[in-house]
Amino acid sequence: MHPLFLSGKKIFITGLLWSPVTFWVVMLHMLLTSSPISDSAIFVVPPMIIELFIAASLWYICKATPFSDKDIITFFTKHSLSMATVTGLLLLVTYGHSLLLSYLYSSSKWELLFHKSLFLFAGTGISIYILVSLLFYLIISNEKVLDAEKKYLNQQLETTRAELNAIKNTIHPHFIFNSLNLMKPLIKKDPLKAGEVISQLSEFLIYSYVYGSRSESTVEKELEHVRNYLHVEKMRLGKRLNVDYSIDEKVLNYSIIPLSLLPLAENSIKHGISQLLDGGTIKIIVKKEKTSLILEFINPFEDSDKQNDSRSGYGLTNLEKRVKLFYGNRAGIITSVKNNTFSVKLFIPSNTGDTDE
């Protein structure tokens, strides 16, 4: 659609900007022909109104004749012919208008005014053609830049989505494998506990499936997801696994990307509790500090050279990629070690808001 006629407001602005141009031509006509301003206005204004629509049609000529430094001769030839046609059309309209005025006023002075102002209208037509064409090429160039930026941003968005989906698909495969291995002996030994594990595992997988395709969840839902995970792991590890929660209930409705707490819990089990003969306690801390939401998992670990290189696994690397993609530099992961205790702290911007159920 024509950029000058996209809305009533733009049409009004175009007409408003055209008014000084028309006034300037009226004044020039009055000076060149020594006519009264009223005669010049009657003679000039109607053709200039028509010239506005003629000039507006140059948009389509400019769109159909893109500038190319490889074929400058063709470019200027097309525009020279177009400029001659448009200028000739303005002169024809002006001449027709002079004949109409001669008929209405029964006076030949209007035709005489046309001949006196022939070069004025020719120069006006050429000047308007050049200026309007430059304006339209500027608009076209700006549109191309905006389209290129939009295309780039869409590509970046698709790339980001693909990376997020790929990362999400790598989550908790070993947990499912361990849980399935647990089920067979547990069903024979304790059917009630087996039913409980199946229920927890079902809730865990449902949440993973439903929220794996969403962009937001809440802290409360994420904690429930982790509780289901740790409950199943408790069945496998028994007394070796204990969990201590320190949760600020004021942040339970805060927004958070789905499946962001699970890697922290998995890391605590895989690289901490499961490596210890006597197990230990995982401490989970959720709180707000200034403008950040802090989610911290603390677990004991085996102090050996081998373990020192594997306290944090691939899951934490993926998680950091996800939060960086989603929140930018406002989010990240901080790890620390003190007295055979490993701490991983996830910090993200603290935002509240409802999420889709």
C-alpha positions as CSV (number, residue, x, y, z in Angstrom):
1,M,0.0,0.0,0.0
2,H,1.1,3.6,-0.7
3,P,3.0,4.9,2.4
4,L,1.4,8.3,2.2
5,F,-2.1,7.0,2.3
6,L,-1.9,4.3,5.0
7,S,-4.3,6.2,7.3
8,G,-6.4,9.3,7.5
9,K,-3.7,10.9,9.6
10,K,-1.0,10.4,7.0
11,I,-3.3,11.8,4.3
12,F,-3.9,14.9,6.4
13,I,-0.2,15.4,7.0
14,T,0.6,14.9,3.3
15,G,-2.0,17.6,2.4
16,L,-0.6,19.9,5.1
17,L,3.0,19.5,3.8
18,W,1.8,20.1,0.2
19,S,0.2,23.4,1.1
20,P,3.5,25.4,1.4
21,V,4.6,24.0,-1.9
22,T,1.4,25.2,-3.5
23,F,1.7,28.6,-1.8
24,W,5.2,29.0,-3.1
25,V,4.2,28.3,-6.7
26,V,1.3,30.8,-6.4
27,M,3.8,33.5,-5.2
28,L,6.2,32.7,-8.0
29,H,3.3,32.8,-10.5
30,M,2.2,36.2,-9.2
31,L,5.7,37.6,-9.5
32,L,6.5,36.2,-13.0
33,T,3.1,37.2,-14.6
34,S,2.5,40.4,-12.6
35,S,-1.0,39.0,-11.8
36,P,-3.1,39.7,-8.7
37,I,-2.7,37.1,-6.0
38,S,-6.3,36.1,-6.4
39,D,-5.9,35.3,-10.1
40,S,-2.7,33.4,-9.4
41,A,-4.4,31.4,-6.7
42,I,-7.3,30.5,-9.0
43,F,-4.9,29.6,-11.8
44,V,-2.4,27.6,-9.7
45,V,-4.2,25.8,-6.9
46,P,-6.4,23.3,-8.9
47,P,-3.5,22.0,-11.1
48,M,-1.3,21.7,-7.9
49,I,-3.9,19.6,-6.2
50,I,-3.9,17.3,-9.2
51,E,-0.1,17.4,-9.2
52,L,-0.1,16.0,-5.7
53,F,-1.8,12.8,-6.9
54,I,0.5,12.7,-9.9
55,A,3.5,13.0,-7.6
56,A,2.2,10.3,-5.3
57,S,2.0,7.9,-8.3
58,L,5.8,8.2,-8.5
59,W,5.9,5.7,-5.6
60,Y,5.0,2.9,-8.0
61,I,7.6,4.1,-10.5
62,C,10.3,4.1,-7.9
63,K,9.3,0.6,-6.6
64,A,9.4,-0.7,-10.2
65,T,12.8,1.0,-10.9
66,P,15.2,0.0,-8.1
67,F,18.6,1.8,-8.1
68,S,21.5,-0.3,-9.3
69,D,25.0,0.9,-9.9
70,K,25.4,-1.9,-12.4
71,D,22.8,-0.4,-14.8
72,I,22.9,3.3,-14.2
73,I,22.2,4.2,-17.8
74,T,18.9,2.2,-17.8
75,F,18.0,3.7,-14.4
76,F,18.4,7.3,-15.6
77,T,16.8,6.6,-19.0
78,K,13.6,5.3,-17.4
79,H,13.4,8.2,-15.0
80,S,14.1,10.8,-17.7
81,L,11.2,9.4,-19.8
82,S,9.0,9.2,-16.7
83,M,9.9,12.8,-15.7
84,A,9.1,14.1,-19.2
85,T,5.8,12.2,-19.1
86,V,4.8,13.5,-15.6
87,T,5.9,17.1,-16.4
88,G,4.0,17.0,-19.7
89,L,0.9,15.7,-17.8
90,L,1.1,18.7,-15.4
91,L,1.4,21.1,-18.4
92,L,-1.6,19.4,-20.1
93,V,-3.7,19.7,-16.9
94,T,-2.7,23.3,-16.4
95,Y,-3.6,24.1,-20.1
96,G,-6.9,22.4,-19.7
97,H,-7.6,24.4,-16.6
98,S,-6.8,27.6,-18.4
99,L,-9.3,26.7,-21.1
100,L,-11.9,26.0,-18.5
101,L,-11.3,29.4,-16.8
102,S,-11.4,31.2,-20.2
103,Y,-14.8,29.6,-20.8
104,L,-16.2,30.3,-17.3
105,Y,-14.9,33.9,-17.1
106,S,-15.3,34.6,-20.9
107,S,-11.8,36.0,-21.0
108,S,-8.7,35.0,-22.9
109,K,-6.4,36.3,-20.2
110,W,-6.2,32.8,-18.6
111,E,-4.7,31.3,-21.8
112,L,-2.3,34.2,-21.9
113,L,-1.4,33.4,-18.2
114,F,-0.7,29.8,-19.2
115,H,1.8,30.9,-21.9
116,K,3.5,33.3,-19.5
117,S,3.9,30.6,-16.8
118,L,4.7,27.7,-19.1
119,F,8.4,27.5,-17.9
120,L,7.3,27.9,-14.3
121,F,5.0,24.9,-14.4
122,A,7.7,22.9,-16.4
123,G,10.3,23.7,-13.8
124,T,7.8,23.0,-11.0
125,G,7.0,19.6,-12.5
126,I,10.7,18.6,-12.9
127,S,11.6,19.9,-9.4
128,I,8.8,18.0,-7.7
129,Y,9.6,14.8,-9.7
130,I,13.2,14.9,-8.5
131,L,12.4,15.7,-4.8
132,V,9.5,13.3,-4.5
133,S,11.5,10.5,-6.2
134,L,14.4,11.1,-3.7
135,L,11.9,11.0,-0.8
136,F,10.4,7.7,-2.1
137,Y,13.8,6.1,-2.6
138,L,14.7,7.0,1.0
139,I,11.5,5.4,2.2
140,I,12.1,2.3,0.1
141,S,15.7,2.1,1.4
142,N,14.4,2.4,5.0
143,E,11.8,-0.3,4.4
144,K,14.5,-2.7,3.1
145,V,16.6,-2.1,6.2
146,L,13.6,-2.7,8.5
147,D,12.7,-5.9,6.5
148,A,16.3,-7.1,6.8
149,E,16.3,-6.5,10.5
150,K,12.9,-8.2,10.9
151,K,14.2,-11.2,8.9
152,Y,17.4,-11.4,11.0
153,L,15.4,-11.1,14.3
154,N,13.0,-13.9,13.1
155,Q,16.0,-16.1,12.2
156,Q,17.6,-15.4,15.6
157,L,14.2,-16.2,17.3
158,E,13.9,-19.5,15.4
159,T,17.5,-20.4,16.2
160,T,16.9,-19.6,19.9
161,R,13.8,-21.7,19.9
162,A,15.6,-24.6,18.2
163,E,18.4,-24.3,20.8
164,L,16.0,-24.3,23.7
165,N,14.1,-27.3,22.4
166,A,17.3,-29.2,21.7
167,I,18.5,-28.4,25.3
168,K,15.2,-29.4,26.8
169,N,15.3,-32.7,25.0
170,T,18.5,-33.7,26.8
171,I,16.9,-33.4,30.3
172,H,16.6,-36.3,32.7
173,P,17.1,-39.4,30.5
174,H,19.1,-41.2,33.2
175,F,16.5,-40.5,35.8
176,I,13.8,-42.2,33.7
177,F,16.1,-45.2,33.1
178,N,16.8,-45.5,36.9
179,S,13.2,-45.2,37.8
180,L,12.2,-48.0,35.4
181,N,14.9,-50.2,36.8
182,L,13.5,-49.5,40.3
183,M,9.9,-50.4,39.4
184,K,10.2,-54.2,38.8
185,P,11.7,-55.2,42.2
186,L,9.6,-52.6,44.1
187,I,6.3,-54.0,42.7
188,K,7.2,-57.4,44.0
189,K,8.4,-56.2,47.4
190,D,6.1,-53.3,48.2
191,P,3.2,-52.7,45.8
192,L,1.9,-49.7,47.7
193,K,5.2,-47.9,47.5
194,A,5.4,-48.9,43.8
195,G,2.0,-47.3,43.2
196,E,3.3,-44.2,45.0
197,V,6.4,-44.1,42.8
198,I,4.3,-44.5,39.6
199,S,2.1,-41.7,40.7
200,Q,5.0,-39.4,41.4
201,L,6.7,-40.4,38.1
202,S,3.5,-39.8,36.2
203,E,3.2,-36.3,37.6
204,F,6.8,-35.6,36.8
205,L,6.5,-36.7,33.2
206,I,3.2,-34.9,32.6
207,Y,4.7,-31.6,33.9
208,S,7.9,-32.2,31.7
209,Y,5.7,-32.8,28.6
210,V,3.2,-30.0,29.2
211,Y,5.7,-27.3,30.3
212,G,8.5,-28.4,28.0
213,S,6.8,-26.5,25.2
214,R,6.0,-23.4,27.2
215,S,8.1,-20.4,27.9
216,E,7.1,-19.7,31.5
217,S,6.1,-21.5,34.7
218,T,6.1,-20.5,38.4
219,V,8.5,-21.2,41.2
220,E,5.7,-23.2,43.0
221,K,5.2,-25.5,40.0
222,E,8.9,-25.9,39.5
223,L,9.4,-26.9,43.2
224,E,6.6,-29.4,43.0
225,H,8.3,-30.9,39.9
226,V,11.6,-31.2,41.8
227,R,9.7,-32.7,44.8
228,N,8.3,-35.5,42.6
229,Y,11.8,-36.1,41.2
230,L,13.4,-36.3,44.7
231,H,10.6,-38.5,46.0
232,V,11.3,-41.1,43.3
233,E,15.1,-40.8,44.0
234,K,14.4,-41.2,47.7
235,M,12.8,-44.6,46.9
236,R,16.0,-45.6,45.1
237,L,18.6,-44.1,47.5
238,G,16.6,-44.7,50.8
239,K,18.2,-43.2,53.9
240,R,21.1,-41.9,51.9
241,L,19.0,-39.0,50.6
242,N,17.5,-36.3,52.8
243,V,16.1,-32.9,51.6
244,D,15.9,-29.6,53.6
245,Y,13.8,-26.9,52.1
246,S,14.1,-23.2,52.9
247,I,11.5,-21.5,50.7
248,D,10.3,-17.9,50.9
249,E,6.6,-18.3,50.2
250,K,6.4,-14.8,48.9
251,V,8.2,-15.8,45.7
252,L,6.1,-18.9,44.9
253,N,4.1,-17.1,42.2
254,Y,7.2,-15.6,40.6
255,S,7.7,-16.4,36.9
256,I,10.5,-18.8,35.9
257,I,11.4,-20.7,32.7
258,P,10.2,-24.4,32.9
259,L,12.5,-27.2,33.8
260,S,15.1,-24.9,35.3
261,L,15.3,-26.4,38.9
262,L,15.5,-30.0,37.8
263,P,19.1,-29.8,36.5
264,L,20.1,-28.4,39.9
265,A,18.5,-31.3,41.7
266,E,19.9,-33.8,39.2
267,N,23.4,-32.4,39.7
268,S,23.1,-32.7,43.5
269,I,22.1,-36.4,43.2
270,K,24.5,-37.5,40.4
271,H,27.6,-35.6,41.5
272,G,26.9,-35.4,45.2
273,I,24.6,-37.8,47.1
274,S,25.0,-40.9,44.9
275,Q,28.8,-40.7,45.2
276,L,28.7,-40.8,49.0
277,L,28.5,-44.1,50.8
278,D,26.4,-42.6,53.6
279,G,24.6,-40.1,51.3
280,G,23.7,-36.7,52.7
281,T,21.3,-33.8,52.8
282,I,20.4,-31.6,49.9
283,K,19.5,-28.1,51.0
284,I,17.2,-26.1,48.7
285,I,17.0,-22.3,49.2
286,V,14.6,-20.1,47.3
287,K,14.5,-16.4,48.1
288,K,14.6,-12.9,46.6
289,E,17.6,-10.7,46.8
290,K,17.1,-7.1,45.6
291,T,15.9,-7.5,42.0
292,S,16.9,-11.1,41.5
293,L,15.3,-14.4,42.4
294,I,17.8,-16.8,43.9
295,L,17.5,-20.6,43.7
296,E,20.3,-22.4,45.4
297,F,21.0,-26.1,45.8
298,I,23.7,-27.2,48.4
299,N,25.0,-30.8,48.7
300,P,27.9,-32.7,50.2
301,F,30.4,-34.3,47.8
302,E,33.3,-36.7,47.9
303,D,36.5,-34.8,48.2
304,S,38.8,-36.5,45.7
305,D,40.8,-35.3,42.7
306,K,38.5,-37.2,40.4
307,Q,35.3,-35.7,41.9
308,N,36.8,-32.2,41.9
309,D,36.5,-32.3,38.1
310,S,33.0,-33.5,37.9
311,R,31.0,-31.7,40.6
312,S,28.9,-30.0,37.9
313,G,27.7,-31.8,34.9
314,Y,26.3,-31.2,31.4
315,G,22.9,-30.3,32.8
316,L,24.2,-27.2,34.5
317,T,25.9,-26.1,31.3
318,N,22.7,-26.5,29.4
319,L,20.7,-24.7,32.1
320,E,23.1,-21.7,31.9
321,K,22.7,-21.6,28.1
322,R,18.9,-21.6,28.5
323,V,18.7,-18.8,31.1
324,K,21.2,-16.7,29.1
325,L,19.1,-17.1,26.0
326,F,15.9,-16.2,27.8
327,Y,17.0,-13.5,30.3
328,G,20.3,-12.3,28.8
329,N,23.0,-11.2,31.2
330,R,20.5,-10.6,33.9
331,A,20.7,-14.3,34.7
332,G,23.3,-16.9,35.3
333,I,24.8,-19.7,37.5
334,I,27.3,-19.3,40.3
335,T,29.0,-22.4,41.8
336,S,31.2,-22.5,45.0
337,V,32.9,-25.1,47.1
338,K,33.5,-25.0,50.9
339,N,34.3,-27.7,53.4
340,N,33.2,-30.7,51.1
341,T,30.0,-28.8,50.3
342,F,29.1,-27.9,46.8
343,S,26.7,-25.0,46.1
344,V,25.1,-24.1,42.8
345,K,23.1,-20.8,42.7
346,L,20.8,-19.9,39.9
347,F,19.8,-16.2,39.7
348,I,17.2,-14.7,37.4
349,P,15.2,-11.4,37.3
350,S,12.5,-11.5,39.9
351,N,9.2,-11.1,37.9
352,T,5.7,-12.0,39.1
353,G,2.9,-12.9,36.8
354,D,0.3,-15.5,36.0
355,T,1.2,-18.3,33.6
356,D,-1.1,-20.4,31.4
357,E,-2.5,-23.4,33.0
